[in-house]
Amino acid sequence: MKQPLVYEVDLTKIQGDGDFPCPNCGVIISPEDETEDVYSILETKVRGQALEELVIQCNKCGSKIRLIGFLIPEIG
Ligand SMILES: [Zn+2]
C-alpha cells in the first residue's frame, strides 16, 4: 500500500499568529499569505460558514499539508 505523504498540522497547537514551518522543508508558511508564493491551496472544506479543513501544497518541496483545527467563530 503506497499512499502519498500528507502532513497534518493542527492550528490549535500553533502559538502566535498562525505561521508554521513546513513539516518537510521548514519554510515558513503563513495562512495570511495570499500570494501563493510559498504554498498553493489545493482543497478547502467548509462546514456551514466556517472553514473546517484546508489542504495546501508547499511550493518549495511539494509536500501536501492538511491544516486542521480552524477555530473561526460563527458571526451573527
Ligand atoms: Zn516544504
PDB file of the backbone (N, CA, C, O) and the ligand in Angstrom, with CONECT records:
HET     ZN  A 101       1
ATOM      1  N   MET A   1       0.850  -1.198   0.000  1.00  0.00           N
ATOM      2  CA  MET A   1       0.000   0.000   0.000  1.00  0.00           C
ATOM      3  C   MET A   1       0.884   1.246   0.000  1.00  0.00           C
ATOM      4  O   MET A   1       1.666   1.483   0.921  1.00  0.00           O
ATOM      5  N   LYS A   2       0.737   2.002  -1.027  1.00  0.00           N
ATOM      6  CA  LYS A   2       1.519   3.237  -1.088  1.00  0.00           C
ATOM      7  C   LYS A   2       0.571   4.425  -1.075  1.00  0.00           C
ATOM      8  O   LYS A   2      -0.333   4.545  -1.902  1.00  0.00           O
ATOM      9  N   GLN A   3       0.812   5.289  -0.113  1.00  0.00           N
ATOM     10  CA  GLN A   3      -0.007   6.483  -0.031  1.00  0.00           C
ATOM     11  C   GLN A   3       0.862   7.718  -0.192  1.00  0.00           C
ATOM     12  O   GLN A   3       1.998   7.753   0.280  1.00  0.00           O
ATOM     13  N   PRO A   4       0.340   8.707  -0.843  1.00  0.00           N
ATOM     14  CA  PRO A   4       1.108   9.956  -0.928  1.00  0.00           C
ATOM     15  C   PRO A   4       1.272  10.553   0.455  1.00  0.00           C
ATOM     16  O   PRO A   4       0.356  10.509   1.276  1.00  0.00           O
ATOM     17  N   LEU A   5       2.435  11.107   0.704  1.00  0.00           N
ATOM     18  CA  LEU A   5       2.725  11.634   2.018  1.00  0.00           C
ATOM     19  C   LEU A   5       2.012  12.962   2.228  1.00  0.00           C
ATOM     20  O   LEU A   5       2.239  13.939   1.514  1.00  0.00           O
ATOM     21  N   VAL A   6       1.148  12.965   3.226  1.00  0.00           N
ATOM     22  CA  VAL A   6       0.435  14.193   3.570  1.00  0.00           C
ATOM     23  C   VAL A   6       0.692  14.497   5.038  1.00  0.00           C
ATOM     24  O   VAL A   6       0.380  13.691   5.914  1.00  0.00           O
ATOM     25  N   TYR A   7       1.253  15.644   5.291  1.00  0.00           N
ATOM     26  CA  TYR A   7       1.481  16.065   6.664  1.00  0.00           C
ATOM     27  C   TYR A   7       0.201  16.676   7.228  1.00  0.00           C
ATOM     28  O   TYR A   7      -0.654  17.179   6.497  1.00  0.00           O
ATOM     29  N   GLU A   8       0.104  16.615   8.540  1.00  0.00           N
ATOM     30  CA  GLU A   8      -1.062  17.201   9.174  1.00  0.00           C
ATOM     31  C   GLU A   8      -0.612  18.220  10.211  1.00  0.00           C
ATOM     32  O   GLU A   8       0.227  17.932  11.064  1.00  0.00           O
ATOM     33  N   VAL A   9      -1.179  19.406  10.122  1.00  0.00           N
ATOM     34  CA  VAL A   9      -0.836  20.462  11.074  1.00  0.00           C
ATOM     35  C   VAL A   9      -2.102  20.918  11.780  1.00  0.00           C
ATOM     36  O   VAL A   9      -3.073  21.340  11.151  1.00  0.00           O
ATOM     37  N   ASP A  10      -2.065  20.823  13.095  1.00  0.00           N
ATOM     38  CA  ASP A  10      -3.203  21.253  13.889  1.00  0.00           C
ATOM     39  C   ASP A  10      -2.990  22.702  14.319  1.00  0.00           C
ATOM     40  O   ASP A  10      -2.102  23.006  15.116  1.00  0.00           O
ATOM     41  N   LEU A  11      -3.802  23.568  13.789  1.00  0.00           N
ATOM     42  CA  LEU A  11      -3.615  25.003  14.040  1.00  0.00           C
ATOM     43  C   LEU A  11      -3.863  25.391  15.491  1.00  0.00           C
ATOM     44  O   LEU A  11      -3.398  26.434  15.950  1.00  0.00           O
ATOM     45  N   THR A  12      -4.598  24.548  16.211  1.00  0.00           N
ATOM     46  CA  THR A  12      -4.845  24.878  17.614  1.00  0.00           C
ATOM     47  C   THR A  12      -3.581  24.686  18.451  1.00  0.00           C
ATOM     48  O   THR A  12      -3.501  25.154  19.587  1.00  0.00           O
ATOM     49  N   LYS A  13      -2.597  23.993  17.878  1.00  0.00           N
ATOM     50  CA  LYS A  13      -1.360  23.749  18.616  1.00  0.00           C
ATOM     51  C   LYS A  13      -0.252  24.703  18.217  1.00  0.00           C
ATOM     52  O   LYS A  13       0.892  24.569  18.653  1.00  0.00           O
ATOM     53  N   ILE A  14      -0.603  25.656  17.394  1.00  0.00           N
ATOM     54  CA  ILE A  14       0.395  26.621  16.939  1.00  0.00           C
ATOM     55  C   ILE A  14       0.271  27.909  17.729  1.00  0.00           C
ATOM     56  O   ILE A  14      -0.810  28.487  17.849  1.00  0.00           O
ATOM     57  N   GLN A  15       1.389  28.342  18.260  1.00  0.00           N
ATOM     58  CA  GLN A  15       1.408  29.594  19.002  1.00  0.00           C
ATOM     59  C   GLN A  15       1.545  30.758  18.028  1.00  0.00           C
ATOM     60  O   GLN A  15       2.005  30.604  16.897  1.00  0.00           O
ATOM     61  N   GLY A  16       1.130  31.924  18.508  1.00  0.00           N
ATOM     62  CA  GLY A  16       1.329  33.112  17.700  1.00  0.00           C
ATOM     63  C   GLY A  16       0.236  33.319  16.686  1.00  0.00           C
ATOM     64  O   GLY A  16      -0.919  32.964  16.924  1.00  0.00           O
ATOM     65  N   ASP A  17       0.593  33.893  15.556  1.00  0.00           N
ATOM     66  CA  ASP A  17      -0.431  34.317  14.608  1.00  0.00           C
ATOM     67  C   ASP A  17      -0.718  33.284  13.526  1.00  0.00           C
ATOM     68  O   ASP A  17      -1.323  33.607  12.503  1.00  0.00           O
ATOM     69  N   GLY A  18      -0.291  32.058  13.743  1.00  0.00           N
ATOM     70  CA  GLY A  18      -0.688  31.006  12.822  1.00  0.00           C
ATOM     71  C   GLY A  18       0.363  30.602  11.814  1.00  0.00           C
ATOM     72  O   GLY A  18       0.144  29.687  11.020  1.00  0.00           O
ATOM     73  N   ASP A  19       1.505  31.272  11.835  1.00  0.00           N
ATOM     74  CA  ASP A  19       2.575  30.851  10.945  1.00  0.00           C
ATOM     75  C   ASP A  19       3.158  29.533  11.447  1.00  0.00           C
ATOM     76  O   ASP A  19       3.252  29.302  12.653  1.00  0.00           O
ATOM     77  N   PHE A  20       3.539  28.692  10.530  1.00  0.00           N
ATOM     78  CA  PHE A  20       4.169  27.438  10.943  1.00  0.00           C
ATOM     79  C   PHE A  20       5.162  27.005   9.870  1.00  0.00           C
ATOM     80  O   PHE A  20       5.003  27.337   8.696  1.00  0.00           O
ATOM     81  N   PRO A  21       6.182  26.265  10.281  1.00  0.00           N
ATOM     82  CA  PRO A  21       7.139  25.775   9.300  1.00  0.00           C
ATOM     83  C   PRO A  21       6.615  24.547   8.573  1.00  0.00           C
ATOM     84  O   PRO A  21       5.944  23.707   9.172  1.00  0.00           O
ATOM     85  N   CYS A  22       6.914  24.442   7.308  1.00  0.00           N
ATOM     86  CA  CYS A  22       6.587  23.241   6.553  1.00  0.00           C
ATOM     87  C   CYS A  22       7.212  22.039   7.245  1.00  0.00           C
ATOM     88  O   CYS A  22       8.412  22.044   7.516  1.00  0.00           O
ATOM     89  N   PRO A  23       6.418  21.001   7.539  1.00  0.00           N
ATOM     90  CA  PRO A  23       6.940  19.839   8.268  1.00  0.00           C
ATOM     91  C   PRO A  23       8.081  19.142   7.527  1.00  0.00           C
ATOM     92  O   PRO A  23       8.860  18.410   8.137  1.00  0.00           O
ATOM     93  N   ASN A  24       8.180  19.358   6.253  1.00  0.00           N
ATOM     94  CA  ASN A  24       9.223  18.689   5.492  1.00  0.00           C
ATOM     95  C   ASN A  24      10.455  19.565   5.267  1.00  0.00           C
ATOM     96  O   ASN A  24      11.575  19.145   5.558  1.00  0.00           O
ATOM     97  N   CYS A  25      10.260  20.760   4.759  1.00  0.00           N
ATOM     98  CA  CYS A  25      11.424  21.570   4.387  1.00  0.00           C
ATOM     99  C   CYS A  25      11.656  22.760   5.303  1.00  0.00           C
ATOM    100  O   CYS A  25      12.715  23.386   5.245  1.00  0.00           O
ATOM    101  N   GLY A  26      10.674  23.084   6.155  1.00  0.00           N
ATOM    102  CA  GLY A  26      10.903  24.117   7.148  1.00  0.00           C
ATOM    103  C   GLY A  26      10.608  25.532   6.697  1.00  0.00           C
ATOM    104  O   GLY A  26      10.771  26.470   7.478  1.00  0.00           O
ATOM    105  N   VAL A  27      10.183  25.710   5.469  1.00  0.00           N
ATOM    106  CA  VAL A  27       9.849  27.058   5.023  1.00  0.00           C
ATOM    107  C   VAL A  27       8.646  27.567   5.816  1.00  0.00           C
ATOM    108  O   VAL A  27       7.714  26.813   6.093  1.00  0.00           O
ATOM    109  N   ILE A  28       8.672  28.830   6.173  1.00  0.00           N
ATOM    110  CA  ILE A  28       7.580  29.370   6.989  1.00  0.00           C
ATOM    111  C   ILE A  28       6.352  29.622   6.128  1.00  0.00           C
ATOM    112  O   ILE A  28       6.397  30.347   5.134  1.00  0.00           O
ATOM    113  N   ILE A  29       5.265  29.007   6.536  1.00  0.00           N
ATOM    114  CA  ILE A  29       4.005  29.145   5.828  1.00  0.00           C
ATOM    115  C   ILE A  29       3.072  30.004   6.671  1.00  0.00           C
ATOM    116  O   ILE A  29       2.838  29.718   7.845  1.00  0.00           O
ATOM    117  N   SER A  30       2.553  31.040   6.071  1.00  0.00           N
ATOM    118  CA  SER A  30       1.626  31.926   6.771  1.00  0.00           C
ATOM    119  C   SER A  30       0.251  31.831   6.139  1.00  0.00           C
ATOM    120  O   SER A  30       0.080  32.128   4.957  1.00  0.00           O
ATOM    121  N   PRO A  31      -0.734  31.413   6.933  1.00  0.00           N
ATOM    122  CA  PRO A  31      -2.093  31.300   6.385  1.00  0.00           C
ATOM    123  C   PRO A  31      -2.635  32.643   5.889  1.00  0.00           C
ATOM    124  O   PRO A  31      -3.579  32.689   5.100  1.00  0.00           O
ATOM    125  N   GLU A  32      -2.032  33.720   6.356  1.00  0.00           N
ATOM    126  CA  GLU A  32      -2.477  35.048   5.943  1.00  0.00           C
ATOM    127  C   GLU A  32      -1.937  35.401   4.556  1.00  0.00           C
ATOM    128  O   GLU A  32      -2.426  36.319   3.896  1.00  0.00           O
ATOM    129  N   ASP A  33      -0.938  34.665   4.140  1.00  0.00           N
ATOM    130  CA  ASP A  33      -0.279  34.956   2.878  1.00  0.00           C
ATOM    131  C   ASP A  33      -1.145  34.485   1.714  1.00  0.00           C
ATOM    132  O   ASP A  33      -1.406  33.292   1.560  1.00  0.00           O
ATOM    133  N   GLU A  34      -1.577  35.423   0.913  1.00  0.00           N
ATOM    134  CA  GLU A  34      -2.465  35.058  -0.188  1.00  0.00           C
ATOM    135  C   GLU A  34      -1.780  35.133  -1.540  1.00  0.00           C
ATOM    136  O   GLU A  34      -2.435  35.053  -2.580  1.00  0.00           O
ATOM    137  N   THR A  35      -0.474  35.286  -1.528  1.00  0.00           N
ATOM    138  CA  THR A  35       0.248  35.441  -2.793  1.00  0.00           C
ATOM    139  C   THR A  35       0.477  34.105  -3.488  1.00  0.00           C
ATOM    140  O   THR A  35       0.706  34.066  -4.697  1.00  0.00           O
ATOM    141  N   GLU A  36       0.415  33.010  -2.733  1.00  0.00           N
ATOM    142  CA  GLU A  36       0.703  31.668  -3.241  1.00  0.00           C
ATOM    143  C   GLU A  36       2.144  31.524  -3.714  1.00  0.00           C
ATOM    144  O   GLU A  36       2.451  30.658  -4.533  1.00  0.00           O
ATOM    145  N   ASP A  37       3.028  32.378  -3.196  1.00  0.00           N
ATOM    146  CA  ASP A  37       4.448  32.216  -3.486  1.00  0.00           C
ATOM    147  C   ASP A  37       5.002  31.005  -2.759  1.00  0.00           C
ATOM    148  O   ASP A  37       5.811  30.249  -3.298  1.00  0.00           O
ATOM    149  N   VAL A  38       4.549  30.835  -1.520  1.00  0.00           N
ATOM    150  CA  VAL A  38       5.102  29.793  -0.666  1.00  0.00           C
ATOM    151  C   VAL A  38       4.280  28.514  -0.757  1.00  0.00           C
ATOM    152  O   VAL A  38       4.815  27.407  -0.692  1.00  0.00           O
ATOM    153  N   TYR A  39       2.989  28.684  -0.907  1.00  0.00           N
ATOM    154  CA  TYR A  39       2.138  27.495  -0.957  1.00  0.00           C
ATOM    155  C   TYR A  39       0.937  27.745  -1.866  1.00  0.00           C
ATOM    156  O   TYR A  39       0.587  28.886  -2.167  1.00  0.00           O
ATOM    157  N   SER A  40       0.331  26.667  -2.286  1.00  0.00           N
ATOM    158  CA  SER A  40      -0.901  26.759  -3.062  1.00  0.00           C
ATOM    159  C   SER A  40      -1.999  26.012  -2.324  1.00  0.00           C
ATOM    160  O   SER A  40      -1.757  24.984  -1.690  1.00  0.00           O
ATOM    161  N   ILE A  41      -3.190  26.538  -2.417  1.00  0.00           N
ATOM    162  CA  ILE A  41      -4.318  25.852  -1.791  1.00  0.00           C
ATOM    163  C   ILE A  41      -4.874  24.823  -2.763  1.00  0.00           C
ATOM    164  O   ILE A  41      -5.228  25.145  -3.897  1.00  0.00           O
ATOM    165  N   LEU A  42      -4.945  23.591  -2.303  1.00  0.00           N
ATOM    166  CA  LEU A  42      -5.441  22.514  -3.151  1.00  0.00           C
ATOM    167  C   LEU A  42      -6.919  22.241  -2.921  1.00  0.00           C
ATOM    168  O   LEU A  42      -7.670  21.932  -3.846  1.00  0.00           O
ATOM    169  N   GLU A  43      -7.309  22.363  -1.673  1.00  0.00           N
ATOM    170  CA  GLU A  43      -8.650  21.919  -1.300  1.00  0.00           C
ATOM    171  C   GLU A  43      -9.120  22.668  -0.056  1.00  0.00           C
ATOM    172  O   GLU A  43      -8.349  22.863   0.884  1.00  0.00           O
ATOM    173  N   THR A  44     -10.353  23.076  -0.052  1.00  0.00           N
ATOM    174  CA  THR A  44     -10.912  23.651   1.170  1.00  0.00           C
ATOM    175  C   THR A  44     -12.187  22.899   1.526  1.00  0.00           C
ATOM    176  O   THR A  44     -12.995  22.542   0.669  1.00  0.00           O
ATOM    177  N   LYS A  45     -12.329  22.680   2.807  1.00  0.00           N
ATOM    178  CA  LYS A  45     -13.519  22.001   3.290  1.00  0.00           C
ATOM    179  C   LYS A  45     -14.221  22.929   4.264  1.00  0.00           C
ATOM    180  O   LYS A  45     -13.621  23.368   5.245  1.00  0.00           O
ATOM    181  N   VAL A  46     -15.459  23.225   4.010  1.00  0.00           N
ATOM    182  CA  VAL A  46     -16.177  24.116   4.914  1.00  0.00           C
ATOM    183  C   VAL A  46     -17.387  23.405   5.491  1.00  0.00           C
ATOM    184  O   VAL A  46     -18.010  22.549   4.864  1.00  0.00           O
ATOM    185  N   ARG A  47     -17.688  23.804   6.716  1.00  0.00           N
ATOM    186  CA  ARG A  47     -18.911  23.309   7.341  1.00  0.00           C
ATOM    187  C   ARG A  47     -19.754  24.532   7.675  1.00  0.00           C
ATOM    188  O   ARG A  47     -19.374  25.344   8.518  1.00  0.00           O
ATOM    189  N   GLY A  48     -20.875  24.657   7.028  1.00  0.00           N
ATOM    190  CA  GLY A  48     -21.650  25.884   7.184  1.00  0.00           C
ATOM    191  C   GLY A  48     -20.849  27.056   6.644  1.00  0.00           C
ATOM    192  O   GLY A  48     -20.458  27.074   5.477  1.00  0.00           O
ATOM    193  N   GLN A  49     -20.612  28.032   7.507  1.00  0.00           N
ATOM    194  CA  GLN A  49     -19.853  29.212   7.104  1.00  0.00           C
ATOM    195  C   GLN A  49     -18.395  29.093   7.530  1.00  0.00           C
ATOM    196  O   GLN A  49     -17.560  29.917   7.157  1.00  0.00           O
ATOM    197  N   ALA A  50     -18.099  28.074   8.306  1.00  0.00           N
ATOM    198  CA  ALA A  50     -16.781  28.005   8.912  1.00  0.00           C
ATOM    199  C   ALA A  50     -15.840  27.107   8.119  1.00  0.00           C
ATOM    200  O   ALA A  50     -16.227  26.051   7.617  1.00  0.00           O
ATOM    201  N   LEU A  51     -14.607  27.555   8.026  1.00  0.00           N
ATOM    202  CA  LEU A  51     -13.576  26.756   7.395  1.00  0.00           C
ATOM    203  C   LEU A  51     -13.192  25.614   8.322  1.00  0.00           C
ATOM    204  O   LEU A  51     -12.846  25.828   9.484  1.00  0.00           O
ATOM    205  N   GLU A  52     -13.257  24.413   7.799  1.00  0.00           N
ATOM    206  CA  GLU A  52     -13.011  23.258   8.651  1.00  0.00           C
ATOM    207  C   GLU A  52     -11.629  22.661   8.399  1.00  0.00           C
ATOM    208  O   GLU A  52     -10.928  22.251   9.324  1.00  0.00           O
ATOM    209  N   GLU A  53     -11.269  22.627   7.150  1.00  0.00           N
ATOM    210  CA  GLU A  53     -10.033  21.958   6.789  1.00  0.00           C
ATOM    211  C   GLU A  53      -9.483  22.573   5.506  1.00  0.00           C
ATOM    212  O   GLU A  53     -10.233  22.999   4.628  1.00  0.00           O
ATOM    213  N   LEU A  54      -8.167  22.608   5.422  1.00  0.00           N
ATOM    214  CA  LEU A  54      -7.529  23.175   4.264  1.00  0.00           C
ATOM    215  C   LEU A  54      -6.387  22.256   3.854  1.00  0.00           C
ATOM    216  O   LEU A  54      -5.587  21.843   4.694  1.00  0.00           O
ATOM    217  N   VAL A  55      -6.308  21.941   2.589  1.00  0.00           N
ATOM    218  CA  VAL A  55      -5.175  21.167   2.109  1.00  0.00           C
ATOM    219  C   VAL A  55      -4.350  22.074   1.215  1.00  0.00           C
ATOM    220  O   VAL A  55      -4.836  22.615   0.222  1.00  0.00           O
ATOM    221  N   ILE A  56      -3.094  22.225   1.591  1.00  0.00           N
ATOM    222  CA  ILE A  56      -2.212  23.086   0.810  1.00  0.00           C
ATOM    223  C   ILE A  56      -1.010  22.293   0.333  1.00  0.00           C
ATOM    224  O   ILE A  56      -0.724  21.201   0.822  1.00  0.00           O
ATOM    225  N   GLN A  57      -0.317  22.869  -0.631  1.00  0.00           N
ATOM    226  CA  GLN A  57       0.899  22.239  -1.107  1.00  0.00           C
ATOM    227  C   GLN A  57       2.040  23.231  -0.978  1.00  0.00           C
ATOM    228  O   GLN A  57       1.957  24.360  -1.461  1.00  0.00           O
ATOM    229  N   CYS A  58       3.092  22.802  -0.328  1.00  0.00           N
ATOM    230  CA  CYS A  58       4.282  23.631  -0.195  1.00  0.00           C
ATOM    231  C   CYS A  58       4.924  23.776  -1.567  1.00  0.00           C
ATOM    232  O   CYS A  58       5.225  22.783  -2.228  1.00  0.00           O
ATOM    233  N   ASN A  59       5.131  25.013  -1.988  1.00  0.00           N
ATOM    234  CA  ASN A  59       5.707  25.223  -3.313  1.00  0.00           C
ATOM    235  C   ASN A  59       7.210  25.009  -3.345  1.00  0.00           C
ATOM    236  O   ASN A  59       7.817  24.959  -4.415  1.00  0.00           O
ATOM    237  N   LYS A  60       7.803  24.882  -2.175  1.00  0.00           N
ATOM    238  CA  LYS A  60       9.243  24.691  -2.131  1.00  0.00           C
ATOM    239  C   LYS A  60       9.615  23.219  -2.301  1.00  0.00           C
ATOM    240  O   LYS A  60      10.501  22.869  -3.081  1.00  0.00           O
ATOM    241  N   CYS A  61       8.905  22.359  -1.544  1.00  0.00           N
ATOM    242  CA  CYS A  61       9.276  20.945  -1.577  1.00  0.00           C
ATOM    243  C   CYS A  61       8.175  20.064  -2.158  1.00  0.00           C
ATOM    244  O   CYS A  61       8.406  18.886  -2.430  1.00  0.00           O
ATOM    245  N   GLY A  62       6.980  20.622  -2.350  1.00  0.00           N
ATOM    246  CA  GLY A  62       5.908  19.853  -2.960  1.00  0.00           C
ATOM    247  C   GLY A  62       5.096  19.009  -2.010  1.00  0.00           C
ATOM    248  O   GLY A  62       4.210  18.271  -2.441  1.00  0.00           O
ATOM    249  N   SER A  63       5.382  19.103  -0.723  1.00  0.00           N
ATOM    250  CA  SER A  63       4.625  18.330   0.256  1.00  0.00           C
ATOM    251  C   SER A  63       3.193  18.823   0.356  1.00  0.00           C
ATOM    252  O   SER A  63       2.910  20.012   0.211  1.00  0.00           O
ATOM    253  N   LYS A  64       2.317  17.897   0.603  1.00  0.00           N
ATOM    254  CA  LYS A  64       0.943  18.279   0.885  1.00  0.00           C
ATOM    255  C   LYS A  64       0.765  18.382   2.387  1.00  0.00           C
ATOM    256  O   LYS A  64       1.239  17.532   3.141  1.00  0.00           O
ATOM    257  N   ILE A  65       0.087  19.416   2.810  1.00  0.00           N
ATOM    258  CA  ILE A  65      -0.113  19.653   4.229  1.00  0.00           C
ATOM    259  C   ILE A  65      -1.593  19.885   4.498  1.00  0.00           C
ATOM    260  O   ILE A  65      -2.232  20.750   3.899  1.00  0.00           O
ATOM    261  N   ARG A  66      -2.106  19.091   5.410  1.00  0.00           N
ATOM    262  CA  ARG A  66      -3.506  19.229   5.775  1.00  0.00           C
ATOM    263  C   ARG A  66      -3.604  20.081   7.035  1.00  0.00           C
ATOM    264  O   ARG A  66      -3.035  19.738   8.071  1.00  0.00           O
ATOM    265  N   LEU A  67      -4.313  21.167   6.941  1.00  0.00           N
ATOM    266  CA  LEU A  67      -4.475  22.039   8.102  1.00  0.00           C
ATOM    267  C   LEU A  67      -5.819  21.762   8.747  1.00  0.00           C
ATOM    268  O   LEU A  67      -6.867  21.842   8.107  1.00  0.00           O
ATOM    269  N   ILE A  68      -5.764  21.437  10.024  1.00  0.00           N
ATOM    270  CA  ILE A  68      -6.993  21.203  10.763  1.00  0.00           C
ATOM    271  C   ILE A  68      -7.010  22.102  11.994  1.00  0.00           C
ATOM    272  O   ILE A  68      -6.009  22.744  12.312  1.00  0.00           O
ATOM    273  N   GLY A  69      -8.129  22.148  12.673  1.00  0.00           N
ATOM    274  CA  GLY A  69      -8.219  22.892  13.921  1.00  0.00           C
ATOM    275  C   GLY A  69      -8.526  24.362  13.744  1.00  0.00           C
ATOM    276  O   GLY A  69      -8.188  25.175  14.604  1.00  0.00           O
ATOM    277  N   PHE A  70      -9.160  24.713  12.645  1.00  0.00           N
ATOM    278  CA  PHE A  70      -9.583  26.097  12.496  1.00  0.00           C
ATOM    279  C   PHE A  70     -10.624  26.418  13.550  1.00  0.00           C
ATOM    280  O   PHE A  70     -11.581  25.675  13.769  1.00  0.00           O
ATOM    281  N   LEU A  71     -10.404  27.541  14.188  1.00  0.00           N
ATOM    282  CA  LEU A  71     -11.371  27.932  15.218  1.00  0.00           C
ATOM    283  C   LEU A  71     -11.944  29.288  14.861  1.00  0.00           C
ATOM    284  O   LEU A  71     -11.657  30.295  15.508  1.00  0.00           O
ATOM    285  N   ILE A  72     -12.734  29.293  13.850  1.00  0.00           N
ATOM    286  CA  ILE A  72     -13.325  30.554  13.431  1.00  0.00           C
ATOM    287  C   ILE A  72     -14.768  30.602  13.945  1.00  0.00           C
ATOM    288  O   ILE A  72     -15.626  29.845  13.492  1.00  0.00           O
ATOM    289  N   PRO A  73     -15.014  31.491  14.882  1.00  0.00           N
ATOM    290  CA  PRO A  73     -16.369  31.571  15.438  1.00  0.00           C
ATOM    291  C   PRO A  73     -17.364  32.053  14.403  1.00  0.00           C
ATOM    292  O   PRO A  73     -17.064  32.906  13.568  1.00  0.00           O
ATOM    293  N   GLU A  74     -18.522  31.499  14.478  1.00  0.00           N
ATOM    294  CA  GLU A  74     -19.565  31.936  13.558  1.00  0.00           C
ATOM    295  C   GLU A  74     -20.030  33.335  13.916  1.00  0.00           C
ATOM    296  O   GLU A  74     -20.276  33.656  15.079  1.00  0.00           O
ATOM    297  N   ILE A  75     -20.140  34.136  12.912  1.00  0.00           N
ATOM    298  CA  ILE A  75     -20.524  35.516  13.143  1.00  0.00           C
ATOM    299  C   ILE A  75     -22.028  35.666  12.926  1.00  0.00           C
ATOM    300  O   ILE A  75     -22.589  35.190  11.939  1.00  0.00           O
ATOM    301  N   GLY A  76     -22.647  36.332  13.867  1.00  0.00           N
ATOM    302  CA  GLY A  76     -24.064  36.611  13.683  1.00  0.00           C
ATOM    303  C   GLY A  76     -24.927  35.903  14.631  1.00  0.00           C
ATOM    304  O   GLY A  76     -26.148  36.051  14.584  1.00  0.00           O
TER     305      GLY A  76
HETATM  306 ZN    ZN A 101       8.008  22.324   2.182  1.00  0.00          ZN2+
END
